[in-house]
Amino acid sequence: MEQDEFEKILRDAIKTLPRFIRDKMENIDIIIEDKPIVHKSLLGLYQGIPLKKRGFWYGNVMPDKIILFKKNIESISRNEEEMIGWIHKVIIHEIGHYFGFNEEELRKSGY
C-alpha cells in the first residue's frame, strides 16, 4: 500500500474516535515507520508518559509519540480490508496506552 493511502486510513481511524477522546489527546505525534529497529514483530508503539501518570510537574516536554509500523501491518494482512482493520486496531491500542491502559487491559478489551 502506498504511504499516502496508509496515512489516509490512519487519519480516518482517528476521526472515528469519540470527540471526547480526541479532545483529550494533546502533545502527541502519530507517525508511520516501515519497521521497528529492535522488536521486529511490533505493529505499533507508544512512547511517552501516560495521561494518568502525569503530575503537576508535567509540562514543557517533547510530544509523546505513537508509531505504526507499516510493513509489519502489511505483512499480517491478506488484503486491504484486513489492513484497514489492523490499522484501526493498532491505533486504538496505542492510544489506550497514551490514556494509561496496560497491555492486559487492552487485550482484554479486544485491542
Number of C-alpha atoms within 10 A of each C-alpha: 10 7 11 9 10 17 15 11 16 20 14 14 18 17 11 10 13 9 10 8 11 13 9 10 14 10 12 16 14 17 13 16 13 15 19 18 8 7 8 10 14 16 25 23 19 21 15 15 16 17 16 10 10 11 8 5 6 10 9 7 8 10 14 17 19 22 22 25 22 22 17 18 22 20 12 12 15 9 10 11 9 14 20 18 14 18 24 20 16 23 24 17 23 26 22 18 22 23 16 16 17 14 14 10 14 15 11 8 9 9 17
